[in-house]
Amino acid sequence: MAISRDKKNELVADLTELLSSAKTTVYAAYQGLSVADLQKLRAQARENGVTIKVVKNRLVRVALSGIDAYKDLDTSGLGGQLLYAVSSDDEVIPAKVLNDFAKDNDALVIAGGLSSDGVLMSADDVKALASLPSKSQLIAEVVAQLLSPVHDVTNALSGNLHALLDGVEAKATS
């Protein structure tokens, strides 16, 4: 059944809003993926704050042409049955979710991605992005690096203090 023009306009408006607020969009071919597998992918994506959309590529092209960052983008690679994973919170997580799911399901093939800067990423770029740690992991690593000198000084001072107290205790008992 054909989609009415009003419904298409509504879909394009929703897509334009979703893609304009996205930090990263990753698209993948899903031909041969069962409905149960697709539902499992959507559940994993929801847990990680990623939105999965399955829409016609023509509607995505129209939505991209309405966004300043993507106006001059070559969208000729958007062909076939594609699903789009979008996150407005984290740049890495859409690539991670699809890459992790593709490891267990050969039917899902990552085709490429779009950055918020309007740069088209290849499948290899997306896989490299998926291998990066998440934003929260990077923040935790930076905080740990910043706190390590403080911990070292604290441990050194407490070690000397314990030695001093042990010496005082030894003198007091002898």
C-alpha positions in Angstrom: 0.0 0.0 0.0 1.3 3.4 -1.0 2.1 6.1 1.6 0.1 9.3 1.2 1.9 12.6 0.5 0.9 13.9 3.9 2.4 10.9 5.6 5.6 11.2 3.6 5.9 14.9 4.5 5.4 13.9 8.2 8.1 11.2 7.9 10.5 13.6 6.2 9.9 16.2 9.0 10.5 13.6 11.7 13.7 12.4 9.9 15.0 15.9 9.4 14.6 16.6 13.1 16.2 13.3 14.1 19.1 13.6 11.7 19.8 17.3 12.5 20.1 16.5 16.2 22.2 13.3 15.6 25.9 13.2 16.6 26.4 10.1 14.4 24.2 8.2 12.1 25.2 4.7 10.9 23.4 2.8 8.2 23.5 -0.9 7.5 22.0 -3.4 5.0 19.7 -5.7 6.8 18.5 -8.0 3.9 18.0 -11.5 5.2 17.6 -10.5 8.9 14.5 -12.1 10.5 11.9 -10.0 12.3 12.9 -11.5 15.6 16.5 -10.5 15.0 15.5 -7.0 14.1 13.4 -6.7 17.3 16.5 -7.9 19.3 18.6 -5.2 17.6 16.0 -2.6 18.4 15.9 -3.7 22.0 19.7 -3.5 22.3 19.7 -0.1 20.6 17.0 1.2 23.0 19.1 0.1 26.0 22.0 2.2 24.7 20.0 5.3 23.7 20.1 4.6 20.0 17.1 5.0 17.6 16.8 2.5 14.8 14.8 3.7 11.8 13.8 1.7 8.7 12.6 4.1 6.0 12.9 4.5 2.3 16.3 5.9 1.2 14.6 8.5 -1.0 12.9 10.0 2.1 16.3 10.0 3.9 17.8 11.9 0.9 15.0 14.5 1.0 15.5 14.9 4.8 19.3 15.2 4.4 18.9 17.9 1.7 16.9 19.9 4.2 19.8 20.0 6.7 22.6 22.6 6.1 25.4 20.2 7.2 24.3 17.5 4.7 23.1 19.6 1.7 26.2 19.0 -0.5 26.6 15.4 0.6 26.8 12.7 -2.1 24.0 10.3 -1.1 24.3 8.0 -4.1 25.5 5.2 -1.7 22.2 5.1 0.0 20.7 2.2 -1.9 19.1 -1.1 -1.1 17.4 -2.1 2.2 19.0 0.1 4.8 18.3 0.7 8.4 19.6 3.8 10.2 21.0 3.9 13.7 21.0 7.4 15.2 22.2 8.8 18.5 22.1 12.4 19.7 24.0 11.7 22.9 27.2 9.7 21.9 29.2 9.7 18.7 30.4 6.1 19.1 27.4 4.1 20.4 25.4 3.7 17.1 28.5 2.2 15.5 29.2 0.0 18.5 25.6 -1.3 18.7 25.5 -2.2 15.0 29.0 -3.6 15.0 28.3 -5.8 18.0 25.1 -7.1 16.5 26.7 -7.7 13.1 29.3 -10.0 14.8 26.5 -12.5 15.7 24.3 -11.9 12.6 26.0 -12.1 9.2 22.8 -10.7 7.6 23.5 -7.2 9.0 26.3 -5.5 7.0 27.4 -2.0 8.0 27.4 0.2 4.9 28.6 3.5 6.2 27.7 6.5 8.3 27.3 10.2 8.7 28.9 12.5 11.2 27.3 15.6 12.6 29.8 17.6 10.6 28.3 16.4 7.4 31.1 13.9 6.6 30.3 10.7 4.9 32.0 7.7 6.6 32.9 4.4 4.9 32.1 1.0 6.4 35.7 0.8 7.5 35.5 4.2 9.2 32.4 3.1 11.1 34.1 -0.2 12.2 37.1 1.9 13.4 34.7 4.2 15.3 33.1 1.1 16.9 36.4 0.0 18.3 36.8 3.2 20.3 35.8 3.3 23.9 32.5 5.0 24.7 32.3 8.6 25.9 31.7 7.5 29.6 34.8 5.1 29.4 36.9 8.0 28.1 35.8 10.3 30.8 36.5 7.7 33.5 40.0 7.2 32.1 40.7 10.9 32.1 39.5 11.3 35.7 41.6 8.3 36.7 44.7 9.9 35.1 44.0 13.2 36.8 43.6 11.6 40.2 46.6 9.2 40.0 49.1 11.8 41.3 46.8 12.7 44.2 46.6 9.0 45.1 50.4 8.6 44.8 51.0 11.5 47.1 48.4 10.3 49.6 49.9 6.7 49.6 53.4 8.0 50.1 52.4 10.3 53.0 50.3 7.6 54.6 53.2 5.1 54.3 55.6 7.5 56.1 53.0 8.2 58.7 52.5 4.5 59.4 56.3 4.0 59.7 56.5 6.9 62.1 53.6 5.6 64.2 55.2 2.1 64.2 58.5 3.6 65.5 56.8 5.6 68.2 54.8 2.5 69.3 58.1 0.4 69.3 59.8 3.0 71.6 56.8 3.2 73.8 56.6 -0.5 74.4 60.3 -1.0 75.0 
